Amino acid sequence: MSASQLPHLIKMLNQIALNNTYKDNYEQAAAKVASHVQRFWAPSMKAEIIRYANADGAELSEIARLALGKMKV
């Protein structure tokens, strides 16, 4: 995955997080987001977004960051 695709991954993950918000229950939302990413994203996409989150992650929403923390690569 090229670095030029990273902004697209960030945008997608934040949109998924926004669409899975449950009445301010961030833990439940993060679990849903993590499940979605685990099932539908390619391993290279998951690895790239996790590398970004570990390096900086400034553009990720709180739910997106929590979701990545729940994932296993």
CHARMM internal coordinates of N, CA and C (Angstrom, degrees):
IC EDIT
DIST 1 N 1 CA 1.4466
DIST 1 CA 1 C 1.5189
ANGL 1 N 1 CA 1 C 107.66
DIST 1 C 2 N 1.2962
ANGL 1 CA 1 C 2 N 115.56
DIHE 1 N 1 CA 1 C 2 N 130.61
DIST 2 N 2 CA 1.4606
ANGL 1 C 2 N 2 CA 119.01
DIHE 1 CA 1 C 2 N 2 CA -178.63
DIST 2 CA 2 C 1.5223
ANGL 2 N 2 CA 2 C 111.19
DIHE 1 C 2 N 2 CA 2 C -84.49
DIST 2 C 3 N 1.3166
ANGL 2 CA 2 C 3 N 114.62
DIHE 2 N 2 CA 2 C 3 N 157.50
DIST 3 N 3 CA 1.4670
ANGL 2 C 3 N 3 CA 119.92
DIHE 2 CA 2 C 3 N 3 CA 179.66
DIST 3 CA 3 C 1.5166
ANGL 3 N 3 CA 3 C 111.27
DIHE 2 C 3 N 3 CA 3 C -61.83
DIST 3 C 4 N 1.3344
ANGL 3 CA 3 C 4 N 117.02
DIHE 3 N 3 CA 3 C 4 N -26.83
DIST 4 N 4 CA 1.4652
ANGL 3 C 4 N 4 CA 119.72
DIHE 3 CA 3 C 4 N 4 CA 179.99
DIST 4 CA 4 C 1.5262
ANGL 4 N 4 CA 4 C 111.88
DIHE 3 C 4 N 4 CA 4 C -68.24
DIST 4 C 5 N 1.3213
ANGL 4 CA 4 C 5 N 118.01
DIHE 4 N 4 CA 4 C 5 N -17.71
DIST 5 N 5 CA 1.4622
ANGL 4 C 5 N 5 CA 121.41
DIHE 4 CA 4 C 5 N 5 CA 178.18
DIST 5 CA 5 C 1.5252
ANGL 5 N 5 CA 5 C 112.17
DIHE 4 C 5 N 5 CA 5 C -89.93
DIST 5 C 6 N 1.3072
ANGL 5 CA 5 C 6 N 117.60
DIHE 5 N 5 CA 5 C 6 N -10.79
DIST 6 N 6 CA 1.4567
ANGL 5 C 6 N 6 CA 120.66
DIHE 5 CA 5 C 6 N 6 CA -179.40
DIST 6 CA 6 C 1.5278
ANGL 6 N 6 CA 6 C 112.58
DIHE 5 C 6 N 6 CA 6 C -59.00
DIST 6 C 7 N 1.3376
ANGL 6 CA 6 C 7 N 119.95
DIHE 6 N 6 CA 6 C 7 N -44.48
DIST 7 N 7 CA 1.4726
ANGL 6 C 7 N 7 CA 118.24
DIHE 6 CA 6 C 7 N 7 CA 178.01
DIST 7 CA 7 C 1.5277
ANGL 7 N 7 CA 7 C 112.87
DIHE 6 C 7 N 7 CA 7 C -57.91
DIST 7 C 8 N 1.3204
ANGL 7 CA 7 C 8 N 116.66
DIHE 7 N 7 CA 7 C 8 N -35.08
DIST 8 N 8 CA 1.4688
ANGL 7 C 8 N 8 CA 120.31
DIHE 7 CA 7 C 8 N 8 CA 178.11
DIST 8 CA 8 C 1.5309
ANGL 8 N 8 CA 8 C 110.62
DIHE 7 C 8 N 8 CA 8 C -67.16
DIST 8 C 9 N 1.3190
ANGL 8 CA 8 C 9 N 117.47
DIHE 8 N 8 CA 8 C 9 N -41.10
DIST 9 N 9 CA 1.4657
ANGL 8 C 9 N 9 CA 120.80
DIHE 8 CA 8 C 9 N 9 CA 178.23
DIST 9 CA 9 C 1.5249
ANGL 9 N 9 CA 9 C 110.98
DIHE 8 C 9 N 9 CA 9 C -64.01
DIST 9 C 10 N 1.3208
ANGL 9 CA 9 C 10 N 116.33
DIHE 9 N 9 CA 9 C 10 N -41.80
DIST 10 N 10 CA 1.4690
ANGL 9 C 10 N 10 CA 120.78
DIHE 9 CA 9 C 10 N 10 CA 178.50
DIST 10 CA 10 C 1.5186
ANGL 10 N 10 CA 10 C 109.79
DIHE 9 C 10 N 10 CA 10 C -61.01
DIST 10 C 11 N 1.3226
ANGL 10 CA 10 C 11 N 116.13
DIHE 10 N 10 CA 10 C 11 N -47.04
DIST 11 N 11 CA 1.4669
ANGL 10 C 11 N 11 CA 120.65
DIHE 10 CA 10 C 11 N 11 CA -179.89
DIST 11 CA 11 C 1.5248
ANGL 11 N 11 CA 11 C 110.88
DIHE 10 C 11 N 11 CA 11 C -61.36
DIST 11 C 12 N 1.3381
ANGL 11 CA 11 C 12 N 116.87
DIHE 11 N 11 CA 11 C 12 N -45.83
DIST 12 N 12 CA 1.4685
ANGL 11 C 12 N 12 CA 120.05
DIHE 11 CA 11 C 12 N 12 CA -179.89
DIST 12 CA 12 C 1.5211
ANGL 12 N 12 CA 12 C 111.28
DIHE 11 C 12 N 12 CA 12 C -61.06
DIST 12 C 13 N 1.3238
ANGL 12 CA 12 C 13 N 117.07
DIHE 12 N 12 CA 12 C 13 N -46.02
DIST 13 N 13 CA 1.4578
ANGL 12 C 13 N 13 CA 120.32
DIHE 12 CA 12 C 13 N 13 CA -177.85
DIST 13 CA 13 C 1.5250
ANGL 13 N 13 CA 13 C 111.11
DIHE 12 C 13 N 13 CA 13 C -63.87
DIST 13 C 14 N 1.3166
ANGL 13 CA 13 C 14 N 117.00
DIHE 13 N 13 CA 13 C 14 N -42.39
DIST 14 N 14 CA 1.4633
ANGL 13 C 14 N 14 CA 119.96
DIHE 13 CA 13 C 14 N 14 CA 177.97
DIST 14 CA 14 C 1.5280
ANGL 14 N 14 CA 14 C 111.41
DIHE 13 C 14 N 14 CA 14 C -64.38
DIST 14 C 15 N 1.3338
ANGL 14 CA 14 C 15 N 117.96
DIHE 14 N 14 CA 14 C 15 N -36.46
DIST 15 N 15 CA 1.4644
ANGL 14 C 15 N 15 CA 120.93
DIHE 14 CA 14 C 15 N 15 CA 177.41
DIST 15 CA 15 C 1.5218
ANGL 15 N 15 CA 15 C 110.81
DIHE 14 C 15 N 15 CA 15 C -66.98
DIST 15 C 16 N 1.3178
ANGL 15 CA 15 C 16 N 116.91
DIHE 15 N 15 CA 15 C 16 N -42.46
DIST 16 N 16 CA 1.4664
ANGL 15 C 16 N 16 CA 120.61
DIHE 15 CA 15 C 16 N 16 CA 177.75
DIST 16 CA 16 C 1.5239
ANGL 16 N 16 CA 16 C 109.35
DIHE 15 C 16 N 16 CA 16 C -61.29
DIST 16 C 17 N 1.3183
ANGL 16 CA 16 C 17 N 116.68
DIHE 16 N 16 CA 16 C 17 N -43.05
DIST 17 N 17 CA 1.4699
ANGL 16 C 17 N 17 CA 120.71
DIHE 16 CA 16 C 17 N 17 CA 178.82
DIST 17 CA 17 C 1.5272
ANGL 17 N 17 CA 17 C 110.79
DIHE 16 C 17 N 17 CA 17 C -62.32
DIST 17 C 18 N 1.3158
ANGL 17 CA 17 C 18 N 116.92
DIHE 17 N 17 CA 17 C 18 N -44.08
DIST 18 N 18 CA 1.4640
ANGL 17 C 18 N 18 CA 121.07
DIHE 17 CA 17 C 18 N 18 CA 179.54
DIST 18 CA 18 C 1.5268
ANGL 18 N 18 CA 18 C 111.26
DIHE 17 C 18 N 18 CA 18 C -62.52
DIST 18 C 19 N 1.3249
ANGL 18 CA 18 C 19 N 116.94
DIHE 18 N 18 CA 18 C 19 N -39.17
DIST 19 N 19 CA 1.4642
ANGL 18 C 19 N 19 CA 121.47
DIHE 18 CA 18 C 19 N 19 CA -178.73
DIST 19 CA 19 C 1.5209
ANGL 19 N 19 CA 19 C 113.19
DIHE 18 C 19 N 19 CA 19 C -75.54
DIST 19 C 20 N 1.3096
ANGL 19 CA 19 C 20 N 117.46
DIHE 19 N 19 CA 19 C 20 N -11.02
DIST 20 N 20 CA 1.4663
ANGL 19 C 20 N 20 CA 120.99
DIHE 19 CA 19 C 20 N 20 CA -178.77
DIST 20 CA 20 C 1.5217
ANGL 20 N 20 CA 20 C 112.57
DIHE 19 C 20 N 20 CA 20 C -117.04
DIST 20 C 21 N 1.3076
ANGL 20 CA 20 C 21 N 117.18
DIHE 20 N 20 CA 20 C 21 N 25.05
DIST 21 N 21 CA 1.4624
ANGL 20 C 21 N 21 CA 121.36
DIHE 20 CA 20 C 21 N 21 CA 178.42
DIST 21 CA 21 C 1.5248
ANGL 21 N 21 CA 21 C 109.37
DIHE 20 C 21 N 21 CA 21 C -76.66
DIST 21 C 22 N 1.3313
ANGL 21 CA 21 C 22 N 116.35
DIHE 21 N 21 CA 21 C 22 N 131.17
DIST 22 N 22 CA 1.4621
ANGL 21 C 22 N 22 CA 121.92
DIHE 21 CA 21 C 22 N 22 CA -177.14
DIST 22 CA 22 C 1.5176
ANGL 22 N 22 CA 22 C 110.29
DIHE 21 C 22 N 22 CA 22 C -120.20
DIST 22 C 23 N 1.3262
ANGL 22 CA 22 C 23 N 116.53
DIHE 22 N 22 CA 22 C 23 N 91.70
DIST 23 N 23 CA 1.4643
ANGL 22 C 23 N 23 CA 121.66
DIHE 22 CA 22 C 23 N 23 CA 172.80
DIST 23 CA 23 C 1.5289
ANGL 23 N 23 CA 23 C 112.58
DIHE 22 C 23 N 23 CA 23 C 42.09
DIST 23 C 24 N 1.3023
ANGL 23 CA 23 C 24 N 116.88
DIHE 23 N 23 CA 23 C 24 N 50.23
DIST 24 N 24 CA 1.4689
ANGL 23 C 24 N 24 CA 123.15
DIHE 23 CA 23 C 24 N 24 CA 179.01
DIST 24 CA 24 C 1.5245
ANGL 24 N 24 CA 24 C 114.13
DIHE 23 C 24 N 24 CA 24 C 63.46
DIST 24 C 25 N 1.3343
ANGL 24 CA 24 C 25 N 118.15
DIHE 24 N 24 CA 24 C 25 N 16.80
DIST 25 N 25 CA 1.4600
ANGL 24 C 25 N 25 CA 121.39
DIHE 24 CA 24 C 25 N 25 CA 175.09
DIST 25 CA 25 C 1.5308
ANGL 25 N 25 CA 25 C 107.34
DIHE 24 C 25 N 25 CA 25 C -91.95
DIST 25 C 26 N 1.3310
ANGL 25 CA 25 C 26 N 115.97
DIHE 25 N 25 CA 25 C 26 N 86.77
DIST 26 N 26 CA 1.4539
ANGL 25 C 26 N 26 CA 120.78
DIHE 25 CA 25 C 26 N 26 CA -174.25
DIST 26 CA 26 C 1.5230
ANGL 26 N 26 CA 26 C 112.87
DIHE 25 C 26 N 26 CA 26 C -66.35
DIST 26 C 27 N 1.3100
ANGL 26 CA 26 C 27 N 117.82
DIHE 26 N 26 CA 26 C 27 N -33.00
DIST 27 N 27 CA 1.4690
ANGL 26 C 27 N 27 CA 120.12
DIHE 26 CA 26 C 27 N 27 CA 179.86
DIST 27 CA 27 C 1.5269
ANGL 27 N 27 CA 27 C 110.90
DIHE 26 C 27 N 27 CA 27 C -65.02
DIST 27 C 28 N 1.3252
ANGL 27 CA 27 C 28 N 116.85
DIHE 27 N 27 CA 27 C 28 N -43.83
DIST 28 N 28 CA 1.4660
ANGL 27 C 28 N 28 CA 120.85
DIHE 27 CA 27 C 28 N 28 CA 179.22
DIST 28 CA 28 C 1.5241
ANGL 28 N 28 CA 28 C 109.92
DIHE 27 C 28 N 28 CA 28 C -66.22
DIST 28 C 29 N 1.3149
ANGL 28 CA 28 C 29 N 116.66
DIHE 28 N 28 CA 28 C 29 N -43.46
DIST 29 N 29 CA 1.4606
ANGL 28 C 29 N 29 CA 120.61
DIHE 28 CA 28 C 29 N 29 CA 178.94
DIST 29 CA 29 C 1.5280
ANGL 29 N 29 CA 29 C 110.62
DIHE 28 C 29 N 29 CA 29 C -62.39
DIST 29 C 30 N 1.3167
ANGL 29 CA 29 C 30 N 117.13
DIHE 29 N 29 CA 29 C 30 N -43.99
DIST 30 N 30 CA 1.4668
ANGL 29 C 30 N 30 CA 121.03
DIHE 29 CA 29 C 30 N 30 CA -179.55
DIST 30 CA 30 C 1.5220
ANGL 30 N 30 CA 30 C 111.27
DIHE 29 C 30 N 30 CA 30 C -62.91
DIST 30 C 31 N 1.3150
ANGL 30 CA 30 C 31 N 117.69
DIHE 30 N 30 CA 30 C 31 N -37.88
DIST 31 N 31 CA 1.4661
ANGL 30 C 31 N 31 CA 120.98
DIHE 30 CA 30 C 31 N 31 CA 177.85
DIST 31 CA 31 C 1.5233
ANGL 31 N 31 CA 31 C 110.66
DIHE 30 C 31 N 31 CA 31 C -63.58
DIST 31 C 32 N 1.3250
ANGL 31 CA 31 C 32 N 117.21
DIHE 31 N 31 CA 31 C 32 N -41.58
DIST 32 N 32 CA 1.4718
ANGL 31 C 32 N 32 CA 121.23
DIHE 31 CA 31 C 32 N 32 CA 178.32
DIST 32 CA 32 C 1.5243
ANGL 32 N 32 CA 32 C 110.82
DIHE 31 C 32 N 32 CA 32 C -65.27
DIST 32 C 33 N 1.3174
ANGL 32 CA 32 C 33 N 116.63
DIHE 32 N 32 CA 32 C 33 N -43.31
DIST 33 N 33 CA 1.4632
ANGL 32 C 33 N 33 CA 121.07
DIHE 32 CA 32 C 33 N 33 CA -179.88
DIST 33 CA 33 C 1.5288
ANGL 33 N 33 CA 33 C 110.03
DIHE 32 C 33 N 33 CA 33 C -64.38
DIST 33 C 34 N 1.3169
ANGL 33 CA 33 C 34 N 117.20
DIHE 33 N 33 CA 33 C 34 N -45.36
DIST 34 N 34 CA 1.4685
ANGL 33 C 34 N 34 CA 121.00
DIHE 33 CA 33 C 34 N 34 CA 179.11
DIST 34 CA 34 C 1.5228
ANGL 34 N 34 CA 34 C 110.52
DIHE 33 C 34 N 34 CA 34 C -60.04
DIST 34 C 35 N 1.3153
ANGL 34 CA 34 C 35 N 117.10
DIHE 34 N 34 CA 34 C 35 N -42.39
DIST 35 N 35 CA 1.4642
ANGL 34 C 35 N 35 CA 121.37
DIHE 34 CA 34 C 35 N 35 CA 178.56
DIST 35 CA 35 C 1.5247
ANGL 35 N 35 CA 35 C 110.82
DIHE 34 C 35 N 35 CA 35 C -61.57
DIST 35 C 36 N 1.3101
ANGL 35 CA 35 C 36 N 116.51
DIHE 35 N 35 CA 35 C 36 N -44.66
DIST 36 N 36 CA 1.4645
ANGL 35 C 36 N 36 CA 120.78
DIHE 35 CA 35 C 36 N 36 CA 179.64
DIST 36 CA 36 C 1.5313
ANGL 36 N 36 CA 36 C 110.83
DIHE 35 C 36 N 36 CA 36 C -60.92
DIST 36 C 37 N 1.3145
ANGL 36 CA 36 C 37 N 116.24
DIHE 36 N 36 CA 36 C 37 N -48.83
DIST 37 N 37 CA 1.4641
ANGL 36 C 37 N 37 CA 120.36
DIHE 36 CA 36 C 37 N 37 CA -178.10
DIST 37 CA 37 C 1.5258
ANGL 37 N 37 CA 37 C 110.25
DIHE 36 C 37 N 37 CA 37 C -63.78
DIST 37 C 38 N 1.3193
ANGL 37 CA 37 C 38 N 117.40
DIHE 37 N 37 CA 37 C 38 N -42.42
DIST 38 N 38 CA 1.4751
ANGL 37 C 38 N 38 CA 120.61
DIHE 37 CA 37 C 38 N 38 CA 179.46
DIST 38 CA 38 C 1.5270
ANGL 38 N 38 CA 38 C 111.11
DIHE 37 C 38 N 38 CA 38 C -59.99
DIST 38 C 39 N 1.3282
ANGL 38 CA 38 C 39 N 116.62
DIHE 38 N 38 CA 38 C 39 N -39.58
DIST 39 N 39 CA 1.4689
ANGL 38 C 39 N 39 CA 120.20
DIHE 38 CA 38 C 39 N 39 CA -176.28
DIST 39 CA 39 C 1.5167
ANGL 39 N 39 CA 39 C 113.80
DIHE 38 C 39 N 39 CA 39 C -79.66
DIST 39 C 40 N 1.3257
ANGL 39 CA 39 C 40 N 118.18
DIHE 39 N 39 CA 39 C 40 N -36.54
DIST 40 N 40 CA 1.4586
ANGL 39 C 40 N 40 CA 120.01
DIHE 39 CA 39 C 40 N 40 CA -166.79
DIST 40 CA 40 C 1.5245
ANGL 40 N 40 CA 40 C 116.04
DIHE 39 C 40 N 40 CA 40 C -113.14
DIST 40 C 41 N 1.3067
ANGL 40 CA 40 C 41 N 119.03
DIHE 40 N 40 CA 40 C 41 N -15.63
DIST 41 N 41 CA 1.4628
ANGL 40 C 41 N 41 CA 120.10
DIHE 40 CA 40 C 41 N 41 CA -179.50
DIST 41 CA 41 C 1.5239
ANGL 41 N 41 CA 41 C 110.13
DIHE 40 C 41 N 41 CA 41 C -92.36
DIST 41 C 42 N 1.3120
ANGL 41 CA 41 C 42 N 115.60
DIHE 41 N 41 CA 41 C 42 N 143.69
DIST 42 N 42 CA 1.4649
ANGL 41 C 42 N 42 CA 121.64
DIHE 41 CA 41 C 42 N 42 CA 176.07
DIST 42 CA 42 C 1.5317
ANGL 42 N 42 CA 42 C 109.24
DIHE 41 C 42 N 42 CA 42 C -66.09
DIST 42 C 43 N 1.3316
ANGL 42 CA 42 C 43 N 117.01
DIHE 42 N 42 CA 42 C 43 N 150.74
DIST 43 N 43 CA 1.4657
ANGL 42 C 43 N 43 CA 119.78
DIHE 42 CA 42 C 43 N 43 CA 179.11
DIST 43 CA 43 C 1.5339
ANGL 43 N 43 CA 43 C 113.03
DIHE 42 C 43 N 43 CA 43 C -53.93
DIST 43 C 44 N 1.3159
ANGL 43 CA 43 C 44 N 117.24
DIHE 43 N 43 CA 43 C 44 N -38.04
DIST 44 N 44 CA 1.4713
ANGL 43 C 44 N 44 CA 119.69
DIHE 43 CA 43 C 44 N 44 CA 179.95
DIST 44 CA 44 C 1.5239
ANGL 44 N 44 CA 44 C 111.53
DIHE 43 C 44 N 44 CA 44 C -66.06
DIST 44 C 45 N 1.3280
ANGL 44 CA 44 C 45 N 117.39
DIHE 44 N 44 CA 44 C 45 N -35.20
DIST 45 N 45 CA 1.4674
ANGL 44 C 45 N 45 CA 121.34
DIHE 44 CA 44 C 45 N 45 CA 177.89
DIST 45 CA 45 C 1.5262
ANGL 45 N 45 CA 45 C 110.00
DIHE 44 C 45 N 45 CA 45 C -67.50
DIST 45 C 46 N 1.3295
ANGL 45 CA 45 C 46 N 116.22
DIHE 45 N 45 CA 45 C 46 N -44.59
DIST 46 N 46 CA 1.4694
ANGL 45 C 46 N 46 CA 120.51
DIHE 45 CA 45 C 46 N 46 CA 179.32
DIST 46 CA 46 C 1.5239
ANGL 46 N 46 CA 46 C 110.56
DIHE 45 C 46 N 46 CA 46 C -61.95
DIST 46 C 47 N 1.3199
ANGL 46 CA 46 C 47 N 116.30
DIHE 46 N 46 CA 46 C 47 N -44.88
DIST 47 N 47 CA 1.4637
ANGL 46 C 47 N 47 CA 120.20
DIHE 46 CA 46 C 47 N 47 CA -178.94
DIST 47 CA 47 C 1.5246
ANGL 47 N 47 CA 47 C 110.88
DIHE 46 C 47 N 47 CA 47 C -62.47
DIST 47 C 48 N 1.3260
ANGL 47 CA 47 C 48 N 117.14
DIHE 47 N 47 CA 47 C 48 N -41.29
DIST 48 N 48 CA 1.4668
ANGL 47 C 48 N 48 CA 121.19
DIHE 47 CA 47 C 48 N 48 CA -178.62
DIST 48 CA 48 C 1.5253
ANGL 48 N 48 CA 48 C 111.70
DIHE 47 C 48 N 48 CA 48 C -64.84
DIST 48 C 49 N 1.3197
ANGL 48 CA 48 C 49 N 117.73
DIHE 48 N 48 CA 48 C 49 N -45.05
DIST 49 N 49 CA 1.4677
ANGL 48 C 49 N 49 CA 120.30
DIHE 48 CA 48 C 49 N 49 CA -177.49
DIST 49 CA 49 C 1.5333
ANGL 49 N 49 CA 49 C 110.57
DIHE 48 C 49 N 49 CA 49 C -71.01
DIST 49 C 50 N 1.3146
ANGL 49 CA 49 C 50 N 117.58
DIHE 49 N 49 CA 49 C 50 N -33.45
DIST 50 N 50 CA 1.4669
ANGL 49 C 50 N 50 CA 120.48
DIHE 49 CA 49 C 50 N 50 CA 177.15
DIST 50 CA 50 C 1.5268
ANGL 50 N 50 CA 50 C 110.21
DIHE 49 C 50 N 50 CA 50 C -68.98
DIST 50 C 51 N 1.3381
ANGL 50 CA 50 C 51 N 117.18
DIHE 50 N 50 CA 50 C 51 N -40.31
DIST 51 N 51 CA 1.4723
ANGL 50 C 51 N 51 CA 120.17
DIHE 50 CA 50 C 51 N 51 CA 175.38
DIST 51 CA 51 C 1.5268
ANGL 51 N 51 CA 51 C 110.17
DIHE 50 C 51 N 51 CA 51 C -59.32
DIST 51 C 52 N 1.3264
ANGL 51 CA 51 C 52 N 115.77
DIHE 51 N 51 CA 51 C 52 N -43.49
DIST 52 N 52 CA 1.4670
ANGL 51 C 52 N 52 CA 119.65
DIHE 51 CA 51 C 52 N 52 CA 178.75
DIST 52 CA 52 C 1.5259
ANGL 52 N 52 CA 52 C 110.63
DIHE 51 C 52 N 52 CA 52 C -62.64
DIST 52 C 53 N 1.3147
ANGL 52 CA 52 C 53 N 117.07
DIHE 52 N 52 CA 52 C 53 N -45.37
DIST 53 N 53 CA 1.4688
ANGL 52 C 53 N 53 CA 120.88
DIHE 52 CA 52 C 53 N 53 CA -179.23
DIST 53 CA 53 C 1.5223
ANGL 53 N 53 CA 53 C 110.91
DIHE 52 C 53 N 53 CA 53 C -61.69
DIST 53 C 54 N 1.3204
ANGL 53 CA 53 C 54 N 117.20
DIHE 53 N 53 CA 53 C 54 N -39.71
DIST 54 N 54 CA 1.4636
ANGL 53 C 54 N 54 CA 120.95
DIHE 53 CA 53 C 54 N 54 CA 179.88
DIST 54 CA 54 C 1.5269
ANGL 54 N 54 CA 54 C 112.29
DIHE 53 C 54 N 54 CA 54 C -71.41
DIST 54 C 55 N 1.3260
ANGL 54 CA 54 C 55 N 116.85
DIHE 54 N 54 CA 54 C 55 N -30.77
DIST 55 N 55 CA 1.4614
ANGL 54 C 55 N 55 CA 121.09
DIHE 54 CA 54 C 55 N 55 CA -178.25
DIST 55 CA 55 C 1.5239
ANGL 55 N 55 CA 55 C 112.40
DIHE 54 C 55 N 55 CA 55 C -82.39
DIST 55 C 56 N 1.3216
ANGL 55 CA 55 C 56 N 116.41
DIHE 55 N 55 CA 55 C 56 N -38.63
DIST 56 N 56 CA 1.4688
ANGL 55 C 56 N 56 CA 120.18
DIHE 55 CA 55 C 56 N 56 CA -175.39
DIST 56 CA 56 C 1.5236
ANGL 56 N 56 CA 56 C 109.38
DIHE 55 C 56 N 56 CA 56 C -152.39
DIST 56 C 57 N 1.3097
ANGL 56 CA 56 C 57 N 116.75
DIHE 56 N 56 CA 56 C 57 N -70.48
DIST 57 N 57 CA 1.4593
ANGL 56 C 57 N 57 CA 121.54
DIHE 56 CA 56 C 57 N 57 CA 177.42
DIST 57 CA 57 C 1.5101
ANGL 57 N 57 CA 57 C 115.22
DIHE 56 C 57 N 57 CA 57 C 70.10
DIST 57 C 58 N 1.3225
ANGL 57 CA 57 C 58 N 117.27
DIHE 57 N 57 CA 57 C 58 N 14.39
DIST 58 N 58 CA 1.4646
ANGL 57 C 58 N 58 CA 120.94
DIHE 57 CA 57 C 58 N 58 CA -173.69
DIST 58 CA 58 C 1.5213
ANGL 58 N 58 CA 58 C 113.84
DIHE 57 C 58 N 58 CA 58 C -61.20
DIST 58 C 59 N 1.3209
ANGL 58 CA 58 C 59 N 117.33
DIHE 58 N 58 CA 58 C 59 N -28.77
DIST 59 N 59 CA 1.4603
ANGL 58 C 59 N 59 CA 120.37
DIHE 58 CA 58 C 59 N 59 CA -177.00
DIST 59 CA 59 C 1.5268
ANGL 59 N 59 CA 59 C 113.24
DIHE 58 C 59 N 59 CA 59 C -89.65
DIST 59 C 60 N 1.3135
ANGL 59 CA 59 C 60 N 117.48
DIHE 59 N 59 CA 59 C 60 N -1.46
DIST 60 N 60 CA 1.4630
ANGL 59 C 60 N 60 CA 120.76
DIHE 59 CA 59 C 60 N 60 CA 179.98
DIST 60 CA 60 C 1.5221
ANGL 60 N 60 CA 60 C 110.48
DIHE 59 C 60 N 60 CA 60 C -85.91
DIST 60 C 61 N 1.3197
ANGL 60 CA 60 C 61 N 115.37
DIHE 60 N 60 CA 60 C 61 N 142.43
DIST 61 N 61 CA 1.4645
ANGL 60 C 61 N 61 CA 119.64
DIHE 60 CA 60 C 61 N 61 CA 175.54
DIST 61 CA 61 C 1.5266
ANGL 61 N 61 CA 61 C 109.38
DIHE 60 C 61 N 61 CA 61 C -69.98
DIST 61 C 62 N 1.3100
ANGL 61 CA 61 C 62 N 116.07
DIHE 61 N 61 CA 61 C 62 N 164.97
DIST 62 N 62 CA 1.4657
ANGL 61 C 62 N 62 CA 120.42
DIHE 61 CA 61 C 62 N 62 CA 179.71
DIST 62 CA 62 C 1.5248
ANGL 62 N 62 CA 62 C 111.00
DIHE 61 C 62 N 62 CA 62 C -60.24
DIST 62 C 63 N 1.3278
ANGL 62 CA 62 C 63 N 116.94
DIHE 62 N 62 CA 62 C 63 N -42.07
DIST 63 N 63 CA 1.4675
ANGL 62 C 63 N 63 CA 120.68
DIHE 62 CA 62 C 63 N 63 CA 179.37
DIST 63 CA 63 C 1.5216
ANGL 63 N 63 CA 63 C 110.16
DIHE 62 C 63 N 63 CA 63 C -64.77
DIST 63 C 64 N 1.3184
ANGL 63 CA 63 C 64 N 117.79
DIHE 63 N 63 CA 63 C 64 N -41.51
DIST 64 N 64 CA 1.4631
ANGL 63 C 64 N 64 CA 121.11
DIHE 63 CA 63 C 64 N 64 CA 179.00
DIST 64 CA 64 C 1.5265
ANGL 64 N 64 CA 64 C 110.54
DIHE 63 C 64 N 64 CA 64 C -61.23
DIST 64 C 65 N 1.3351
ANGL 64 CA 64 C 65 N 117.27
DIHE 64 N 64 CA 64 C 65 N -43.85
DIST 65 N 65 CA 1.4757
ANGL 64 C 65 N 65 CA 120.45
DIHE 64 CA 64 C 65 N 65 CA 178.54
DIST 65 CA 65 C 1.5263
ANGL 65 N 65 CA 65 C 111.09
DIHE 64 C 65 N 65 CA 65 C -63.49
DIST 65 C 66 N 1.3277
ANGL 65 CA 65 C 66 N 116.80
DIHE 65 N 65 CA 65 C 66 N -42.59
DIST 66 N 66 CA 1.4684
ANGL 65 C 66 N 66 CA 119.98
DIHE 65 CA 65 C 66 N 66 CA 177.84
DIST 66 CA 66 C 1.5246
ANGL 66 N 66 CA 66 C 110.83
DIHE 65 C 66 N 66 CA 66 C -62.02
DIST 66 C 67 N 1.3216
ANGL 66 CA 66 C 67 N 116.53
DIHE 66 N 66 CA 66 C 67 N -41.27
DIST 67 N 67 CA 1.4665
ANGL 66 C 67 N 67 CA 120.75
DIHE 66 CA 66 C 67 N 67 CA -179.84
DIST 67 CA 67 C 1.5196
ANGL 67 N 67 CA 67 C 111.14
DIHE 66 C 67 N 67 CA 67 C -61.59
DIST 67 C 68 N 1.3179
ANGL 67 CA 67 C 68 N 116.86
DIHE 67 N 67 CA 67 C 68 N -44.74
DIST 68 N 68 CA 1.4612
ANGL 67 C 68 N 68 CA 119.89
DIHE 67 CA 67 C 68 N 68 CA 179.99
DIST 68 CA 68 C 1.5207
ANGL 68 N 68 CA 68 C 111.03
DIHE 67 C 68 N 68 CA 68 C -63.75
DIST 68 C 69 N 1.3096
ANGL 68 CA 68 C 69 N 117.11
DIHE 68 N 68 CA 68 C 69 N -33.11
DIST 69 N 69 CA 1.4590
ANGL 68 C 69 N 69 CA 120.99
DIHE 68 CA 68 C 69 N 69 CA 177.17
DIST 69 CA 69 C 1.5165
ANGL 69 N 69 CA 69 C 113.12
DIHE 68 C 69 N 69 CA 69 C -66.49
DIST 69 C 70 N 1.3238
ANGL 69 CA 69 C 70 N 116.94
DIHE 69 N 69 CA 69 C 70 N -23.01
DIST 70 N 70 CA 1.4610
ANGL 69 C 70 N 70 CA 121.83
DIHE 69 CA 69 C 70 N 70 CA -179.82
DIST 70 CA 70 C 1.5286
ANGL 70 N 70 CA 70 C 112.48
DIHE 69 C 70 N 70 CA 70 C -88.05
DIST 70 C 71 N 1.3188
ANGL 70 CA 70 C 71 N 116.89
DIHE 70 N 70 CA 70 C 71 N -11.06
DIST 71 N 71 CA 1.4602
ANGL 70 C 71 N 71 CA 120.67
DIHE 70 CA 70 C 71 N 71 CA -173.16
DIST 71 CA 71 C 1.5169
ANGL 71 N 71 CA 71 C 112.95
DIHE 70 C 71 N 71 CA 71 C -87.61
DIST 71 C 72 N 1.3218
ANGL 71 CA 71 C 72 N 113.80
DIHE 71 N 71 CA 71 C 72 N 153.17
DIST 72 N 72 CA 1.4615
ANGL 71 C 72 N 72 CA 122.33
DIHE 71 CA 71 C 72 N 72 CA 172.53
DIST 72 CA 72 C 1.5140
ANGL 72 N 72 CA 72 C 106.97
DIHE 71 C 72 N 72 CA 72 C -114.78
DIST 72 C 73 N 1.3244
ANGL 72 CA 72 C 73 N 116.03
DIHE 72 N 72 CA 72 C 73 N 131.22
DIST 73 N 73 CA 1.4724
ANGL 72 C 73 N 73 CA 119.74
DIHE 72 CA 72 C 73 N 73 CA -179.97
DIST 73 CA 73 C 1.4991
ANGL 73 N 73 CA 73 C 109.17
DIHE 72 C 73 N 73 CA 73 C -99.30
END
COOR INIT
IC SEED 1 N 1 CA 1 C
IC BUILD
